[in-house]
Amino acid sequence: MGSFRHEQQRLNHRGRSFLFMSYEADPGNPKKNLPAMPDTWYLVSSNNRWPAIPHVLAQPESERVGALVAWLEASVFAAPVAPVAG
């Protein structure tokens, strides 16, 4: 049996609260066209989860929080791209 330990990281950013959970690597399933995933931090909200950043063992908390904030900025708070007229 594996020794992966799930972790949680709560953070507040732009006046909102976010919960991230770490999940163990998933070998994927070629028959169902599901790719393999390394150990990953996921944003968890409303009974859904979205992969965010790789889970790195012994990563300093300040570095992890910085990477999660950068992911939030790029994925959650990014301005939608307007279609190009052509």
N, C-alpha and C positions, 0 to 999 in steps of 0.2 A: 504494500500500500504506500502511496506517495506521502511525502511530508510537507506538502504545500500548505502554507498558512494564509488564509484569507485575511486581508487587511481592509480597513476603511479609512477614507480621508474625507473629512467634511471641510468645506471652505465656503466663505462668503466672498462674493465678487459682484461688483456693480449693484449692491443692494439685494442680491439674491443669494439663497443658500443652495449649495450643491453637494451631493453625496457621490463619492466614487468608491467602488469596490474592486479589489484585485481578484482575478480569476486565473486558475491554472491553465496551462497550455492545452489546446484542443487539437488532436491530430487531424481533424477534418474528416470528410467522407466523400471520396471521389464519386461514388454512386449517386449521391444526392447533390453533387456539385458544390459542396461546402469546403472552403479552403482551410488549411491548417492555420492555427493562431498561436503565437507565443504567449507566455504569461503576460497578461494585459490588465491595465486599469480601465474600468468601464464607468461611465456616467450612468447612475441609476435614478430613474424618475418614472412615476406613474406605471409601475409594474413593467417597465421596459428597461433595456440597457443598451448602451451604445459604446463600442470600443473607442478608447481615447488614446492612451499612450502605452508603450511597453512597460511592464512591471520589472524593475531592476532591483535585484537583491541588494540590501545594504546601501541603497541610494539615500543620501541625506534628505531629510524632510524639506528643507528649504529649496533644494534642487527639484524635488518631485512637485512641490506646490507651484513653483515657477513654470514647470512644463505643463501642469494641468491648467493653469491660468492662460498660458499661451494657446493651448488647445481650445479652451473656452472662447477666447477672442477670435480664433480662426474658424471655429465650427458653430458656435452658438450665437455670437454677437456680430459675425461678419455681415456686412451689408449685402443684400441681394444684388446680383449682377443684372443690369438692364439689358434686354435683347438689343442686338445691333441691327439697325435699320439697313436694309440693303436691297 
